[in-house]
Amino acid sequence: MNNLNGYDIEDLAVGMSAIFAKTITEADIVLFAAASGDNNAVHINEQFAKTTSFGGRIAHGFLTASVISAAVANRLPGPGAIYISQQMSFKAPVRPGDTVEATVRVKEIILARSRVVLETTCRVGDIVVIEGEALVKTTSLAKREAVVGSLAKVA
């Protein structure tokens, strides 16, 4: 593990997984709309949203997807991880008050590049609301030791 308790690439194994859960609040939706500029009425206007196929307001898809980012940043690989890419499909809506549970699972390890492919899934209860795959750069003990060794030679 790195000094921030994130997993180094050398610590990871295919099949490892982690979960992060968050309840999507009214405040989250309003703040996300403000921060992103996405003021789509299906997210912020109950009267309008009732006339849609959703029958009421739903959370922004990318607000929901941000729970995956929290799982990557806080759980697996954790602190020090950097997103490279994320592919995802939105399967079902998330409503204010729903608790989103994001699961990330190591699918592939690319040791030489300190990258890991993660299967990413978000659920509300038993319902899959997002599924996809992320490519993440993580820290490396071997690379840190190489830097320390190079600095020692200079000193």
KABELLIN-V800157 format. One record per backbone hydrogen bond with DSSP energy under -0.5 kcal/mol. CO is the residue of the C=O (numbers start at 1). NH is the residue of the N-H. E is the energy in kcal/mol with one decimal. If there is no record, write none. Layout:
co->{CO CO}
nh->{NH NH}
e->{E E}
This chain:
co->{2 6 7 8 8 9 13 16 18 20 22 22 23 24 25 26 27 28 29 30 31 32 33 37 40 40 41 42 44 45 46 48 49 49 49 52 60 61 62 64 65 65 66 67 68 69 70 71 71 72 77 78 82 85 87 89 89 94 95 98 98 100 100 101 102 103 104 105 106 108 109 110 110 110 111 114 115 116 116 117 117 118 119 120 121 122 122 123 123 124 126 127 127 129 129 130 131 132 133 134 135 135 136 137 139 140 141 142 143 144 145 146 147 148 149 150 151}
nh->{5 2 139 11 12 12 16 106 104 102 24 100 25 97 29 30 31 32 33 34 35 36 37 39 43 44 45 58 46 49 50 51 52 55 56 55 64 65 66 67 68 69 70 71 72 73 74 75 76 78 7 81 137 135 133 91 131 59 98 24 100 22 102 123 20 121 18 119 15 117 111 113 114 115 114 138 110 118 136 107 108 134 105 132 103 129 130 101 125 127 128 124 129 91 92 122 89 120 87 118 84 85 116 82 9 144 145 146 147 148 149 150 151 152 153 154 155}
e->{-2.0 -3.0 -0.5 -1.6 -0.6 -0.9 -2.2 -2.9 -2.4 -3.2 -0.5 -3.1 -0.7 -3.8 -1.8 -2.4 -3.0 -2.6 -2.4 -2.1 -2.9 -2.8 -2.0 -1.3 -2.2 -1.1 -2.6 -1.9 -0.5 -2.9 -2.1 -2.0 -1.5 -0.5 -0.9 -1.4 -2.1 -2.5 -1.2 -1.7 -1.4 -1.2 -1.9 -1.9 -2.4 -2.8 -2.6 -1.9 -2.3 -2.5 -3.7 -2.2 -3.2 -2.4 -2.3 -0.6 -1.9 -3.8 -2.5 -3.0 -0.6 -2.5 -0.6 -2.0 -2.3 -2.2 -2.0 -3.0 -2.5 -2.9 -0.7 -1.0 -0.6 -2.0 -1.3 -3.0 -3.3 -0.5 -2.4 -3.2 -1.6 -2.7 -2.1 -2.5 -3.2 -2.8 -1.5 -2.8 -0.5 -1.9 -0.5 -2.4 -0.5 -2.9 -1.1 -2.8 -2.7 -2.5 -3.1 -2.9 -2.9 -1.8 -2.6 -2.9 -2.8 -2.0 -2.8 -2.0 -1.9 -2.4 -2.5 -2.2 -2.3 -2.1 -1.6 -1.3 -1.8}
